[in-house]
Amino acid sequence: MLGYKPLTKSIDFIFADPPYNLSGKNHLTCKNGKVAVCNKGKWDEIEDIHKFNKQWLEACLRVLADDGTIWISGTLHNHPSIGVILKELGLWIINDIIWYKPNAAPLLQGNRCAPSTELIWLASKSKKYFFNYELARELNGGKQMRNLWTLSATRHLTIHPTEKPESLLRRIILIGSKEGDTVLDPFMGSGTTGAVAKQLGRNFIGIEIDQSYFDIATRRIENTVRELSLPISPQFTQELQSCRPNFL
């Protein structure tokens, strides 16, 4: 995680979990087994979600290497917009991966099916991109990996309301990048992508608008680096503590 604006085509791999724009719109959710108003924070309140999605995607494509890939997580509230923009920008859509959560939270309203999936768009600038097919087969017990992934939604390690499990990011980063590659997460949250990237020997750049979550991610990634016995330079520590880089 560095305190500078990434250079054009300098990023090998991008994972993005953008806001779903549910807060402040009378949407309901389940908290501790009870119905509650969905209020994740100001970062999840966006006036024009389609315009916002196009802006951050264009910024990501500027820094993505020609053979790199971008993985974007979403639900029905956001992924139709993302899919349309990927097509408008001329991206090659490689996969629409369905992450099935067998232990997803129950639905308290009796008027629809209980949501148990998220969709992950996988796209690149052209048909020439890095994808570790053989490793994907190995991770899948020697069989061809399909685009339906059954992975439990594990207990959160931080207070971030939309934290992704490390098991999901580990699979994505292993398949989509190589050791020594630079990984970017433009919506870093509590730092799951960064922690897993460091565990797997990747470089990492993270961007987060909320100072409290930025601080949580900083500590989490620093702790991961220490556990791996990797050197932490004074400059690196200072950047982690003081920088919230301007990506757009």
C-alpha positions as CSV (number, residue, x, y, z in Angstrom):
1,M,0.0,0.0,0.0
2,L,1.7,3.1,-1.2
3,G,1.1,6.8,-1.0
4,Y,1.2,7.8,-4.7
5,K,-1.0,7.9,-7.7
6,P,-0.5,4.7,-9.7
7,L,1.1,5.1,-13.1
8,T,-0.6,4.2,-16.4
9,K,-0.5,0.4,-17.0
10,S,1.4,-0.2,-13.7
11,I,-1.1,-2.5,-12.1
12,D,-1.1,-6.2,-12.8
13,F,-4.4,-7.1,-11.0
14,I,-7.4,-5.3,-9.6
15,F,-10.0,-6.5,-7.2
16,A,-12.9,-4.1,-6.5
17,D,-15.8,-4.4,-4.1
18,P,-17.5,-1.1,-4.8
19,P,-20.5,0.4,-2.9
20,Y,-23.8,-1.2,-3.6
21,N,-25.6,2.1,-2.9
22,L,-28.2,0.6,-0.4
23,S,-27.8,3.0,2.5
24,G,-30.2,5.9,3.1
25,K,-32.9,4.4,0.8
26,N,-35.1,2.6,3.3
27,H,-33.6,-0.8,2.4
28,L,-33.9,-3.3,5.2
29,T,-31.3,-5.9,6.4
30,C,-30.9,-8.5,9.0
31,K,-28.8,-7.7,12.1
32,N,-28.5,-10.1,15.0
33,G,-31.6,-11.9,13.8
34,K,-33.7,-8.8,13.6
35,V,-34.9,-6.5,10.9
36,A,-32.9,-3.3,10.7
37,V,-32.5,-0.3,8.3
38,C,-29.5,-0.8,6.0
39,N,-27.1,2.0,6.9
40,K,-23.5,1.1,6.1
41,G,-22.1,4.6,6.1
42,K,-21.9,7.8,3.9
43,W,-19.5,5.9,1.6
44,D,-22.5,3.8,0.5
45,E,-24.7,6.8,-0.4
46,I,-24.2,7.8,-4.0
47,E,-26.5,10.1,-5.9
48,D,-25.8,8.6,-9.4
49,I,-24.4,5.1,-9.1
50,H,-24.0,4.5,-12.8
51,K,-22.0,7.7,-13.3
52,F,-19.9,6.8,-10.2
53,N,-19.2,3.3,-11.5
54,K,-18.1,4.6,-14.9
55,Q,-15.7,7.1,-13.3
56,W,-13.9,4.6,-11.1
57,L,-13.8,1.9,-13.8
58,E,-12.2,4.3,-16.2
59,A,-9.6,5.2,-13.6
60,C,-8.9,1.5,-13.0
61,L,-8.5,0.8,-16.7
62,R,-6.0,3.7,-17.0
63,V,-3.6,1.9,-14.5
64,L,-4.3,-1.7,-15.5
65,A,-1.6,-3.5,-17.5
66,D,-2.6,-4.7,-20.9
67,D,-2.5,-8.3,-19.8
68,G,-4.0,-7.7,-16.4
69,T,-7.5,-8.5,-15.2
70,I,-10.1,-6.8,-13.1
71,W,-12.4,-8.7,-10.7
72,I,-15.5,-6.8,-9.5
73,S,-17.8,-8.1,-6.8
74,G,-21.5,-7.1,-6.6
75,T,-25.1,-8.0,-6.1
76,L,-28.3,-7.3,-8.1
77,H,-28.2,-3.7,-6.7
78,N,-25.0,-2.9,-8.6
79,H,-23.8,-5.5,-11.0
80,P,-26.2,-4.7,-13.9
81,S,-24.7,-1.2,-14.1
82,I,-21.1,-2.7,-13.9
83,G,-21.9,-5.1,-16.7
84,V,-23.2,-2.4,-19.0
85,I,-20.2,-0.2,-18.4
86,L,-17.7,-3.0,-19.0
87,K,-19.4,-3.5,-22.5
88,E,-19.5,0.3,-23.1
89,L,-15.8,0.6,-22.4
90,G,-14.9,-2.3,-24.7
91,L,-13.7,-4.7,-22.1
92,W,-13.5,-8.4,-22.7
93,I,-15.8,-10.1,-20.2
94,I,-14.1,-13.3,-19.3
95,N,-16.5,-14.7,-16.7
96,D,-19.5,-13.9,-14.5
97,I,-18.5,-15.9,-11.4
98,I,-21.3,-16.7,-9.0
99,W,-20.2,-16.9,-5.3
100,Y,-22.7,-19.1,-3.5
101,K,-22.8,-18.7,0.3
102,P,-24.4,-21.8,1.8
103,N,-24.5,-20.1,5.2
104,A,-25.8,-16.7,4.1
105,A,-28.0,-14.7,6.5
106,P,-31.6,-15.7,6.5
107,L,-34.3,-13.4,5.0
108,L,-36.7,-12.1,7.6
109,Q,-39.2,-10.8,5.0
110,G,-41.5,-13.4,3.6
111,N,-41.8,-11.9,0.1
112,R,-38.8,-13.2,-1.9
113,C,-36.1,-15.8,-2.1
114,A,-33.3,-15.5,0.5
115,P,-30.3,-13.8,-1.2
116,S,-27.4,-16.3,-1.0
117,T,-25.1,-15.2,-3.9
118,E,-22.8,-12.5,-5.2
119,L,-21.6,-12.0,-8.7
120,I,-18.0,-11.4,-9.6
121,W,-17.3,-9.9,-13.0
122,L,-13.9,-10.9,-14.4
123,A,-12.8,-8.8,-17.3
124,S,-9.7,-7.6,-19.3
125,K,-8.7,-5.2,-21.9
126,S,-8.3,-7.9,-24.6
127,K,-8.3,-11.7,-25.0
128,K,-4.6,-11.7,-24.0
129,Y,-4.6,-11.8,-20.2
130,F,-3.1,-13.7,-17.3
131,F,-5.3,-16.5,-15.8
132,N,-3.7,-19.5,-14.1
133,Y,-5.9,-22.2,-15.4
134,E,-3.8,-25.1,-14.2
135,L,-3.7,-23.7,-10.6
136,A,-7.5,-23.2,-10.8
137,R,-7.8,-26.9,-11.7
138,E,-5.5,-27.8,-8.8
139,L,-7.5,-25.8,-6.4
140,N,-10.6,-27.6,-7.6
141,G,-9.3,-31.1,-6.9
142,G,-7.9,-31.7,-10.4
143,K,-11.1,-30.8,-12.2
144,Q,-11.9,-27.9,-14.4
145,M,-13.0,-25.0,-12.2
146,R,-16.5,-23.8,-13.1
147,N,-17.9,-20.3,-12.5
148,L,-20.1,-21.4,-9.5
149,W,-18.0,-21.2,-6.3
150,T,-19.4,-22.5,-3.1
151,L,-17.5,-20.7,-0.3
152,S,-18.9,-20.0,3.2
153,A,-19.3,-16.4,4.3
154,T,-17.0,-16.7,7.3
155,R,-17.1,-14.6,10.5
156,H,-15.9,-11.1,10.0
157,L,-12.4,-10.3,11.3
158,T,-13.2,-6.6,11.6
159,I,-16.2,-4.3,12.1
160,H,-16.5,-3.5,8.4
161,P,-20.1,-4.4,7.3
162,T,-19.1,-5.8,3.8
163,E,-15.9,-7.5,4.6
164,K,-15.1,-10.4,2.2
165,P,-13.7,-13.7,3.5
166,E,-10.0,-14.3,3.0
167,S,-10.7,-17.6,1.4
168,L,-12.5,-15.8,-1.5
169,L,-9.7,-13.4,-2.0
170,R,-7.0,-16.1,-1.8
171,R,-8.6,-18.0,-4.7
172,I,-9.1,-14.9,-6.8
173,I,-5.5,-13.6,-6.3
174,L,-3.9,-17.0,-6.8
175,I,-5.7,-17.5,-10.1
176,G,-5.4,-13.9,-11.4
177,S,-1.9,-12.9,-10.5
178,K,1.7,-14.1,-10.0
179,E,4.2,-13.7,-7.2
180,G,5.7,-10.2,-7.3
181,D,2.7,-8.7,-9.2
182,T,1.1,-5.5,-8.0
183,V,-2.4,-5.8,-6.7
184,L,-4.8,-2.8,-6.5
185,D,-7.9,-2.6,-4.4
186,P,-9.7,0.8,-5.0
187,F,-12.2,0.2,-2.2
188,M,-9.9,-1.3,0.4
189,G,-12.4,-1.4,3.3
190,S,-10.8,-3.3,6.2
191,G,-7.8,-4.6,4.2
192,T,-8.7,-8.2,3.3
193,T,-7.3,-7.9,-0.2
194,G,-4.1,-6.3,1.1
195,A,-3.6,-8.9,3.8
196,V,-4.1,-11.8,1.4
197,A,-1.9,-10.2,-1.3
198,K,1.0,-9.9,1.2
199,Q,0.5,-13.5,2.4
200,L,0.8,-14.6,-1.3
201,G,3.9,-12.6,-2.1
202,R,2.3,-9.8,-4.1
203,N,2.8,-6.0,-3.8
204,F,-0.3,-4.1,-2.8
205,I,-1.8,-0.6,-3.3
206,G,-5.0,0.1,-1.4
207,I,-7.4,3.1,-1.5
208,E,-10.0,3.8,1.1
209,I,-12.1,7.0,1.6
210,D,-13.2,6.3,5.2
211,Q,-10.4,7.1,7.7
212,S,-11.5,4.7,10.4
213,Y,-11.5,1.7,8.0
214,F,-8.2,2.9,6.5
215,D,-6.7,2.8,9.9
216,I,-8.1,-0.7,10.5
217,A,-6.7,-1.9,7.1
218,T,-3.3,-0.3,7.9
219,R,-3.0,-2.2,11.2
220,R,-4.2,-5.4,9.6
221,I,-1.7,-5.3,6.7
222,E,1.1,-4.3,9.0
223,N,0.4,-7.2,11.3
224,T,0.3,-9.6,8.3
225,V,3.7,-8.3,7.2
226,R,5.1,-8.8,10.7
227,E,3.7,-12.3,11.0
228,L,5.5,-13.1,7.7
229,S,8.7,-11.7,9.1
230,L,9.0,-9.3,6.1
231,P,10.9,-6.0,6.6
232,I,8.9,-2.9,7.2
233,S,10.8,0.3,6.3
234,P,10.2,3.6,8.2
235,Q,9.0,5.1,4.9
236,F,6.5,2.3,4.4
237,T,5.2,2.7,7.9
238,Q,4.8,6.4,7.6
239,E,2.9,6.0,4.3
240,L,0.6,3.5,5.9
241,Q,-0.2,5.9,8.8
242,S,-0.6,9.1,6.9
243,C,-1.6,8.5,3.3
244,R,-5.1,8.2,1.8
245,P,-4.0,8.3,-1.9
246,N,-6.1,10.1,-4.6
247,F,-6.8,7.5,-7.2
248,L,-9.2,9.3,-9.4
